[in-house]
Amino acid sequence: MKDVAIVTDSTADLPWSFRGSNDIKVVPLRVIFPRGREYKDGVDIDPQDFYNLLQKSKALPKTSQPSLEDFLSLYSQVLKEYREIVSIHLSAKLSGTFNVAELAREKLEGNIHVFDSQTVSLAIGLYILEAVEKAGQGLEGAQIIEALKKVRENTETIFSLSTLTYLYRGGRIGRAKKLMGSILNIKPILRMEEGMITAAGRVRSEQQMIKALVEKFKNLAKGRKPLRLAVAHAVNEKLGLKVKEALESSFNLKCALFGEIGATLGVHGGPGAIGAGMCFEED
């Protein structure tokens, strides 16, 4: 029997090649379009098809966390092959996914450790990279969780949206802000802080956005050495690569994970969104 399995959810937006090479188990969230069209994120629908549907849909789709049965089924299957599970998920302040995973852990007789990353998208991948590395070194689940806590204290996530349309359609901002933002072509800069999304600035062009991301990561570094970088984009690979190259160059760091923002997060951010996560060494 193998030692430690790594489980996450589809909002981690992990590239398929990375998932396969590291045997990462993924439980999907769901996206529900009008008239009951339901898709499992990353299973029934890929990012390109999702964003095509999103832009054609008159009503904003809804998202749904995995069910208790989803977790029970996956955990039970994994425990037939692995001795322990480390299950890493998106911020508990943004979704009930973590809580459902905890409930499944309580119901099963098995060595399961559930961890709240307090972040989203490929920034979750920074935790998964750490977990994979520590598991490869022979650490047990509880020891991996302690290592992940240190990563959480030293990880920053910043992202930008190309449009305010989807925040407005989802009720996150009012019509006046949406109209003003559209007129001024404002692109909000957002940051994850203690598991919540907070405003971190606004810009009016892609070049300003790239510069803002670099400067904000420099300010947040507080003298710490950057260790890992992840960059994700919403069907805008060209811009994603520009952000990736700017951050790599500014921090003399090779990007560890680069991929697409999937359906669940795409509902709220829309096409063109860009996000980056960076993990720093401990103080």
N, C-alpha and C positions, 0 to 999 in steps of 0.2 A: 504494500500500500504506500502511495506517495504521501509526502508530509503536509504541505500547506497549499491549498488552492486559493487563488485570488478571484473574487467575484466583484462585479460592479454593475451599474445600470447603464442604459443606453445614452443618458445625457453626458457621459464621459466622452462621447464622440471619438472613440478609439479607432485608428485605422485598422482595417481587417488584417493586414499583414502582421501588425503588432499583436493583435488578439490571438491570432493563430500560432505565432511562434512562441508565445508565452502561456498558451492554454488559459487565457482569461475567459471566465464565464460571465455572460452578460444577461441581465434580466431587462426586458424592454418595457419602457413606458408606452402609453398609447396616445394616438392623436385621432380625434373624432371630428370629422367634417359634417356639415349639414346633411340631413336625410340619413344619418346613421352610418355613414361610411367610416369605418374604423380601421386604423392601421397600427401595427406594432412597429414602433420606431426602430429603424435599422434592420427589420426583418421583412415586413411586407412592403416597405417603401424606402427608397434611398433618398438622399438629400435633393438631388436634381429633380426627381419626380415630385417630391413634396413641395418644393418652392414653385414649381410650375402650377400645381394645384392651388397653392396658397394665393398666388397672384390672380388666379381666375375666380376664386371663391368670393361670393358677395358677403358672406358672413365668416367671421374668424373662427377657425376650428378650436375645439377644446382639447385639453390634455388630461390624461388620467394616469395616476401612479399605478405601479404593479399591484396586483391583488395579493392577499395573503397566500392563496393557493399557488400563485406564480412562484413565490419565494419558497414555500414548503416543498414544492415539486423540484425546484432547482437544487436547493440545499440537500434534500434527500438523495438525489441522484449523485451529486458531487461527493457526498460522504461515503458512497460506496467505493470511491476510488482514492479519496484523500482522507487523511487523519484529522485535519483541521481546515477551517475556512476563515479567511480574512475578507470581509465584505465591505467595500469602500463606496460611499454614495454621495450624491449631491447634497448641498446644504439642507439641513432639516428645517431651516427657516423659510425655504422656498418650496418645499414639497414634503408630502407625507411619506415618501419612499423609505427614508431612514427608519421611521417609526414602524412601518410594516415589516421591514427587515428585522427589527428588534423583536417584534411580536412573533415572527417565525422562529427566531433563535430561541425564544422562551418555550415554544411549543415542541421543539425537537430535542431529542437526547443526542447531543453532539457537541463537539468543540468548535463553536462558531463565535467569531469576534466581529462585531459590527462597528463601523467607524464613520463619523460625520466629517466629510472633507471641508465643509463650510465654504465650498466653492462650486463652480460649474464647468461644464465642457472639458476641453482638453487639459485645463488646469488640474482636473481630477487625475489625469494621466500622470502628473508629476508624483502623486502619491502612489500610484500603481507601479511606476518605475522603481520607487523606493522599496515597495513591498516585494516586488519580484527579485530585486537585488538581495534584500535581507533573507528572503526565503531560500535563495540560492546559496547563501552563506550558512544555511542550516538553522537559522533562528526559528523559534517557535512562535505561534500566533500572538501570544501576549507580548512577546518581545518586539514583534513587528509593529504592534499597535503603539508601543512606547516610542518607537522610531518615527511612526507617522505623526504622533503628537508634536515632535520636534519639527517635522516638515511643515505642519500646519502653522506653527509659530513664525515660520520664515518663508512663507509663500505669499506672493501678491498676484492678484488677477485684475487686469484692466481690459476693458473692451469699448468699442464704439459702434454706433448704429448709423447706417447710411440714410435712414429715414425715420421720422417719428410716427409714421402711419400706423404701424402695428401696435405701438404702445397706446395710441389713441383708440384704435379699434378694440383693444383689450381692456379699455377703461383705466389705463395707468396714468394718462394725462387728459386734460380737458381740451375741448375743441379750439379754444383761443390759443393755447400753447401749440397745438398741432398746426394751426393755420400760420401762426407767426414763424414757427420753425420751418415750415415749408417755404414761406416767402423768403426767409433769410438763408435757406439751405443749411440750417444748423444741424450739425452732427454731434450728438451728446457723447461725452466721455464718461464712462461709468466704472466704478471700482467695487470689488467685493470687500466688505468690512464686517468681520465677526458674523459671517454667514448671510449678510444682507447686501442688496445692491444699493449703492449710494452714488449721488452725482459727484463727478470729479472735474467737470469743466465742459466746455463746448467749443467747437471749431466750425469752420465753414468750407474747408477743402480737405481733400485726401492728404495733401502734403502737410497741412497743419495737423491733421490727425496723427500721422506717422511721427511727426516731431513731438507732439504732445505725449504720445505713448512712451517714446524714448526718454523724455525729460521726467515724466512721472515715475518711471521705473528707477531712474537715477536718484531721484529724491527719496524714494521708498527704500532704496538699498541701504542708506545710512551707513555707508562704508563697508557693508558686508560684500563678500565675494559671491557673484552669481554662480550657481551650480548647474541648474537645468532650466531649459526654456521649452515652452510649448506654444504653438500658434495655430489658431483655427479660423476659418473663414466660412461665410455663407454664400456658396456658389459665386465666389469672386476670387479665384485662385491667383489672378494677376496681382491684385491688391494684397492678398495674403502673403505672397512671396516678397513683395516690397517691404511689408512690415517685418517679416522674418529676417530679411537681409539687413534691414536697418538695425534691428535689435542684436543680431549676431555681430555686426560690425562695431556697434557702440559698446558692447560688453565683452567682445572677444570670446564669444560663446557659440558653440554649434547647437542648433535647434534639435532637441531630442524627439519631439513629436510635432507633426504638421498634418492637418486634416481639415475635414469639413464639419461645420456645425449642423447637427441633425435636426429632425423634425420637431422634437419636443421644445427645444430652446428656440428654434426658428419661428415658432408660432408668435412669440413675443418680440423677437428681434428683427425678423424679416430678412429678405435677401440683402446681401452687401455688408452684413455685420462682420466685424473683425474682433477677435479676442486673443489675448496673450496671457500666459501664466509664467511666473519666474520664481524659482526656489533659490534661496540664498543660504550660505553657510551660517551656522549658529553664531550669535554674538560672542 
